[in-house]
Each structure stands twice: as structure tokens, then as C-alpha cells.
């Protein structure tokens, strides 16, 4: 099979590998669409400590089951599936306390074991979520990032008629924007310096868009503020704009050594809740339901569909912030 291989940080190739063979409780998926995200850039650059090289990346993917292990009864060849990449140990204290995404022995398909940037990938059958016949595979590959956004919403206290403020109108910022109205938001303001992305945010239902935080006009602040950028200036500005008793969600990924300046007194005195959201936790099934049953218009987020052989180019486009979600399609050449 053809596959992308990160041999070591900075060394990426597209070559031939042996087709995977399913273990007793595994399935083999013929990958039809695989998304690229910031984590893949970190993997390519050697900035993800859980990575095991050489590595086949790709943790956002969907495809068709082509083989099943001898103990698998829930799926059959021909079924369409989206795959939750999470591989929790189930034994450590975070896992036992219901925080598998914080597993002390954390692994993931496409991060520490071979992923979906290949023609075929073997995964545990319980990680695969069935999709309806004929389901769009690019939409299926959006379910993993959507499940991350759903997990973020699980962590914030939303109320009917809350006023939201979102920093960033990239793929994840727009997903968070789409979910805001379904969480009771009466308005959603988006801060985004890029003009084209501000216009896209309006088309996704933003009430107001501004280029900079100093253009905001809400003296009492916002009930829910979400950073989807990981940019320190945005984080610092966003925390200042949380209404008394409100919530700040750190969703964007900052560098591990980044530091932000905040006012502990204001967090205490205004009873501001500050929470982070990391990856997926008991949210994949609901993300599947949203993708299948809700008319969110998620396919508008897919800006490019390229053959697997163009992975390096696709990664470069993602690094430069070009477009939105870029998918590679292993079945096309």
C-alpha cells in the first residue's frame, strides 16, 4: 500500500508499505479521506512528545471496512466508518476517574501507532463508528475535529441567551461558532485579523466580526469567551473580556513554554471560570450524530482535496494557514 511516513522530524516521504493485517479485535479500513491539522505539523516538526518515529500520521479519517479480525462481530466488510483515534489504557488514575483523554499512557492512531495517511490502516473495532451507506467520506473525516469541539462545550457552563466571543475563524473556530447557537447563544462575536476568514465567519452565522479586540464594544463583557488560536495576545485579550461570573475556554494550542499574563485577582473577584479542553472525551458518538443528523454545513470547511502523494504540499499549505481543512484522498492519484 501507499503511505505517508515521517521517518524522523523533518523527514517525510511517500512510499510503499506492507498492507496491515487485522488482529483478532481489529478491523482494516480503506481510508477514503484523511484530514490534516496542527497536530500533524507538530508531529512533522518533532514537537509532540507522544510521537513514535517512524510514523504514519493521520488521526482525522474515515473509510470503508475491508477486513475484520476473527473476534469482530459488530462490523463487516463494506461498512463505512469514522475512527476515533484515542487509545486509552483504561488502567491509570485519569482513565479510572473518567479522564481517558488525560491518560498517563496515552496513545493515538496517527500519533503513536500508524494512522490514516495511507491507503489502509488497522484499528481496534471499538474505535470505529458506523456511518450510513453512501455517507460523504470527507464529512466523515471531519467528525474527529468536531468531537474535540463537542468536548470543549462539555466543559463550559452555557445558558440560554449567553453572549459568546470566539477568537479565531480557522477550522476549529468556525466549528465552535456553529455549535454556539445550538448551545443557546443569543450572539456570537468573532475576532479574526484575516478579512477572508471574517467574511467566512459571517457566512457561518457570526453576529459580529472584528479584526482586533480593541474594536469590540461590549463594556460588560461576554458570558463565554473561547480562544481557538493559541496566540498569547488573543488569550490575554480574551480573558479580560469575560463577564463577571463568565467562562473562558482555552481551546487553541499554545506552545508548551508559552506564558500569558492574567489577573488572578479578577479571576477571584469576578468568579471567572478558566478551563482547558484537550482532544476527545466521550464526545465522538455525539459528533457522529451531529454530522449525520444535523444540517451544520460542515463540508464548507473542506477547502482542498488532494491525492495522498501531495501530502507534503498539503502539510505546507496547512502550515501557511492557506484555506481551511485540507483532506488527502488515498483512493485518487
Phi, psi and omega per residue, in radians:
X1 nan 2.748 3.041
X2 -1.532 2.433 -3.120
X3 -2.654 2.662 2.986
X4 -1.506 2.357 3.121
X5 -2.278 2.148 2.944
X6 -1.564 1.751 -3.088
X7 -1.155 -0.719 3.091
X8 -2.839 2.873 -3.123
X9 -0.879 2.194 3.136
X10 1.526 -0.105 -3.098
X11 -2.060 1.733 -3.083
X12 -2.084 2.344 3.114
X13 -2.401 2.807 3.021
X14 -2.076 2.058 -3.074
X15 -2.574 -2.878 -3.108
X16 -1.790 2.426 3.084
X17 -2.350 2.868 3.037
X18 -1.171 2.458 3.047
X19 -1.087 2.472 3.121
X20 -1.236 2.594 3.074
X21 -1.964 2.262 -3.083
X22 -1.249 2.416 2.943
X23 -1.295 3.114 -3.061
X24 -0.951 -0.612 -3.100
X25 -1.950 0.372 -3.123
X26 -1.856 2.847 2.909
X27 -2.184 2.755 2.991
X28 -1.911 2.233 -3.101
X29 -1.913 2.231 2.942
X30 -1.415 1.934 -3.006
X31 -1.262 2.221 3.116
X32 -1.800 -0.475 3.093
X33 -2.691 2.401 -3.137
X34 -2.420 2.174 -3.115
X35 -1.536 2.749 3.082
X36 -1.987 2.329 3.123
X37 -2.371 -3.095 -3.090
X38 -1.044 -0.571 3.109
X39 -1.046 -0.653 3.130
X40 -1.134 -0.600 3.068
X41 -1.155 -0.770 3.097
X42 -1.068 -0.687 3.105
X43 -1.109 -0.761 -3.139
X44 -1.119 -0.520 -3.099
X45 -1.649 -0.013 3.132
X46 1.339 0.455 -3.056
X47 -1.823 0.249 -3.123
X48 -2.104 1.948 -2.973
X49 -1.167 -0.418 -3.107
X50 -1.424 -0.099 -3.057
X51 -1.218 2.497 3.056
X52 -2.087 2.003 -3.115
X53 -1.747 2.600 -0.062
X54 -1.195 2.642 -2.995
X55 -2.413 2.369 2.902
X56 -1.572 1.983 -3.101
X57 -1.365 -3.049 3.072
X58 1.877 1.735 3.130
X59 -2.077 0.016 3.071
X60 -2.030 1.650 -3.051
X61 -2.672 2.826 3.082
X62 -2.534 2.745 -3.133
X63 -3.067 -2.808 -3.071
X64 -1.992 2.319 3.080
X65 -1.205 2.236 -3.141
X66 -2.086 -0.222 3.094
X67 -2.747 2.620 3.130
X68 -2.344 2.616 3.081
X69 -1.269 2.887 -3.013
X70 -1.172 -0.347 -3.140
X71 -1.731 0.070 -3.103
X72 -1.550 2.173 3.123
X73 -2.133 -0.202 -3.029
X74 -1.476 -0.327 -3.076
X75 -2.344 2.652 3.118
X76 -2.303 2.706 3.063
X77 -0.923 2.428 -3.100
X78 1.781 -0.329 3.127
X79 -1.225 2.505 3.040
X80 -1.642 2.409 -3.079
X81 -2.483 2.640 2.848
X82 -1.874 2.587 -2.988
X83 -2.077 2.149 2.973
X84 -1.339 2.085 -3.051
X85 -1.355 -0.119 -3.007
X86 -1.174 2.299 3.102
X87 -2.240 1.530 -3.112
X88 -1.563 2.618 -3.115
X89 -1.331 -0.545 3.141
X90 1.404 -0.034 -3.037
X91 -2.020 -0.450 -3.083
X92 -1.290 2.965 -3.074
X93 -1.080 -0.802 3.088
X94 -0.998 -0.733 3.118
X95 -1.094 -0.781 -3.103
X96 -1.188 -0.376 3.135
X97 -1.708 0.212 3.074
X98 1.513 0.309 3.139
X99 -2.098 1.003 -3.120
X100 -1.009 -0.520 3.125
X101 -1.161 -0.252 3.087
X102 -1.844 0.347 -3.100
X103 -0.846 2.335 3.127
X104 -1.235 -0.300 3.110
X105 -2.059 0.666 -2.973
X106 -1.001 2.337 3.010
X107 -2.420 2.849 3.112
X108 -2.749 2.514 3.019
X109 -1.049 2.262 3.134
X110 1.495 0.005 3.106
X111 -2.162 -0.858 3.131
X112 -2.106 -0.225 3.015
X113 -2.308 2.797 -3.036
X114 -0.938 2.409 -3.048
X115 -1.976 -2.781 -2.942
X116 -1.565 0.078 3.057
X117 -1.476 1.025 -3.064
X118 -2.785 2.905 3.100
X119 -1.210 -0.580 -3.127
X120 -2.419 2.642 3.076
X121 -2.590 2.447 3.062
X122 -1.697 2.323 -3.137
X123 -2.445 2.719 3.034
X124 -1.059 2.463 -3.050
X125 -1.087 -0.527 -3.105
X126 -1.298 -0.184 3.068
X127 -1.504 -0.162 -3.087
X128 -1.677 2.308 -3.110
X129 -1.990 2.097 -3.075
X130 -1.090 2.513 3.066
X131 -2.098 2.713 -3.122
X132 -1.125 2.661 3.052
X133 -0.963 2.405 3.119
X134 1.379 0.065 -3.101
X135 -1.098 2.473 -3.131
X136 -1.185 2.133 -3.056
X137 -1.250 -0.477 3.043
X138 -1.172 -0.650 3.047
X139 -1.149 -0.675 3.092
X140 -1.048 -0.656 -3.140
X141 -1.284 -0.203 3.068
X142 -1.515 -0.134 -3.063
X143 -1.178 -0.640 -3.138
X144 -1.094 -0.917 3.080
X145 -1.082 -0.593 3.083
X146 -1.095 -0.664 3.136
X147 -1.145 -0.535 3.052
X148 -1.152 -0.732 3.107
X149 -1.134 -0.689 3.112
X150 -1.089 -0.729 3.095
X151 -1.069 -0.688 3.080
X152 -1.020 -0.740 3.128
X153 -1.207 -0.468 3.076
X154 -1.103 -0.423 -2.997
X155 -1.668 -0.137 -3.110
X156 -1.950 2.591 -3.134
X157 -1.593 1.799 3.137
X158 -1.832 2.624 3.123
X159 -2.324 2.700 3.088
X160 -0.987 2.330 3.123
X161 1.320 0.344 3.002
X162 -1.154 2.635 3.036
X163 -1.814 2.153 -3.067
X164 -1.817 2.610 2.996
X165 -2.314 2.158 -3.117
X166 -2.088 2.251 3.053
X167 -1.700 2.077 3.113
X168 1.809 2.293 3.106
X169 -2.169 0.700 2.934
X170 -1.391 -2.865 -3.100
X171 -0.979 -0.865 -3.073
X172 -1.260 -0.657 3.084
X173 -1.043 -0.706 3.129
X174 -1.229 -0.634 3.061
X175 -1.100 -0.763 3.119
X176 -1.109 -0.639 3.075
X177 -1.100 -0.790 -3.133
X178 -1.069 -0.614 -3.117
X179 -1.390 -0.317 -3.067
X180 -1.073 -0.800 -3.101
X181 -1.141 -0.513 3.106
X182 -1.378 -0.119 3.084
X183 -1.835 0.154 3.051
X184 1.747 0.107 -3.101
X185 -1.101 2.382 3.039
X186 -1.558 -0.400 3.079
X187 -2.710 2.636 3.078
X188 -2.353 2.011 3.080
X189 -1.750 2.429 -3.109
X190 -2.120 2.318 3.031
X191 -1.817 2.094 -3.079
X192 -2.694 2.074 -3.103
X193 -1.233 -0.416 -3.081
X194 -1.446 2.152 -3.071
X195 -1.048 -0.818 -3.113
X196 -1.063 -0.652 3.132
X197 -1.287 -0.562 3.035
X198 -1.092 -0.744 3.115
X199 -1.126 -0.666 3.103
X200 -1.141 -0.682 3.118
X201 -1.059 -0.693 3.091
X202 -1.090 -0.706 -3.133
X203 -1.210 -0.352 3.102
X204 -1.604 0.065 3.021
X205 1.871 0.149 3.084
X206 -1.078 2.447 3.103
X207 -1.315 -0.741 -3.113
X208 -2.485 2.508 3.022
X209 -2.250 2.476 3.095
X210 -2.393 2.767 -3.135
X211 -1.475 -0.519 -3.075
X212 -2.453 2.712 -3.138
X213 -1.073 -0.548 -3.109
X214 -1.255 -0.071 3.050
X215 -1.566 -0.107 -3.104
X216 -1.251 2.524 -3.129
X217 -2.264 1.341 3.111
X218 -2.587 1.415 -3.023
X219 -1.022 -0.468 3.132
X220 -1.570 -0.049 3.086
X221 1.481 -2.920 -3.041
X222 -2.177 2.562 -3.133
X223 -1.177 -0.701 -3.129
X224 -2.291 2.180 3.070
X225 -2.085 2.268 -3.101
X226 -2.159 2.199 2.979
X227 -1.667 2.121 3.108
X228 -2.036 0.439 -3.076
X229 -2.038 -0.625 -2.997
X230 1.333 0.090 -3.127
X231 -1.480 2.226 -3.033
X232 -1.041 -0.738 -3.140
X233 -1.067 -0.678 3.119
X234 -1.186 -0.711 3.133
X235 -1.096 -0.817 -3.133
X236 -1.114 -0.721 3.129
X237 -1.171 -0.710 -3.091
X238 -1.135 -0.739 -3.134
X239 -1.095 -0.587 3.127
X240 -1.160 -0.361 -3.002
X241 -1.788 0.180 3.083
X242 -1.359 2.281 3.081
X243 -1.115 2.702 3.062
X244 -0.972 2.280 -3.094
X245 1.392 0.094 -3.084
X246 -1.565 -3.010 -3.029
X247 -2.270 2.424 3.029
X248 -2.024 2.162 3.126
X249 -1.863 2.080 3.031
X250 -1.571 1.737 -3.101
X251 -1.820 -0.662 3.125
X252 -1.172 2.652 -3.085
X253 -1.707 2.013 3.049
X254 -1.639 2.872 3.076
X255 -1.097 2.551 -3.096
X256 -0.981 -0.550 -3.109
X257 -1.677 0.118 3.136
X258 -1.236 2.595 3.134
X259 -2.334 2.413 3.118
X260 -2.072 2.605 3.114
X261 -1.697 2.148 3.130
X262 -2.321 2.937 3.110
X263 -1.794 1.793 3.091
X264 -1.035 -0.596 -3.137
X265 -1.088 -0.737 -3.124
X266 -1.164 -0.677 3.093
X267 -1.054 -0.728 3.101
X268 -1.201 -0.910 -2.979
X269 -1.243 -0.568 -3.125
X270 -1.725 0.090 -3.135
X271 0.844 0.951 3.121
X272 -1.535 2.305 3.076
X273 -1.621 2.190 3.088
X274 -2.028 2.144 -3.054
X275 -2.416 2.570 3.060
X276 -1.898 2.715 3.113
X277 -2.246 2.081 -3.093
X278 -2.046 1.942 2.983
X279 1.083 -2.409 -2.947
X280 -2.006 2.394 3.036
X281 -2.647 1.909 3.090
X282 0.871 0.621 -3.083
X283 -2.197 -0.115 -3.049
X284 -1.203 -0.721 3.131
X285 -1.052 -0.755 -3.122
X286 -1.209 -0.583 3.054
X287 -1.125 -0.680 3.050
X288 -1.041 -0.796 -3.141
X289 -1.050 -0.747 3.134
X290 -1.107 -0.761 -3.124
X291 -1.152 -0.625 -3.078
X292 -1.434 -0.733 -2.924
X293 -1.868 -0.370 -3.081
X294 -1.793 2.455 -3.133
X295 -1.553 1.302 -3.116
X296 -1.503 -0.302 -3.086
X297 1.237 0.593 -3.048
X298 -1.115 -0.505 -3.098
X299 -1.120 -0.280 3.043
X300 -1.114 -0.306 -3.134
X301 -1.380 -0.299 -3.112
X302 -1.489 1.912 -3.075
X303 -1.683 -0.399 -3.087
X304 -2.519 2.455 3.010
X305 -2.244 1.981 -2.997
X306 -2.170 2.725 3.060
X307 -1.182 2.765 -3.125
X308 -1.003 -0.602 3.136
X309 -1.113 -0.266 3.122
X310 -1.672 0.324 -3.046
X311 -1.007 -0.749 -3.115
X312 -1.091 -0.735 3.072
X313 -1.103 -0.746 3.132
X314 -1.074 -0.723 3.124
X315 -1.112 -0.679 3.096
X316 -1.123 -0.701 3.098
X317 -1.094 -0.749 3.120
X318 -1.109 -0.701 3.138
X319 -1.077 -0.645 -3.118
X320 -1.465 -0.035 3.140
X321 1.280 0.475 -3.133
X322 -1.485 2.305 3.134
X323 1.228 -2.651 3.141
X324 -2.187 -1.984 3.140
X325 -1.440 2.180 3.119
X326 -1.810 2.243 3.124
X327 -1.986 2.467 2.914
X328 -1.829 2.466 -3.063
X329 -2.068 1.738 -3.046
X330 -1.047 -0.386 -3.072
X331 -1.369 -0.217 3.124
X332 -1.849 2.689 -3.100
X333 -2.033 nan nan
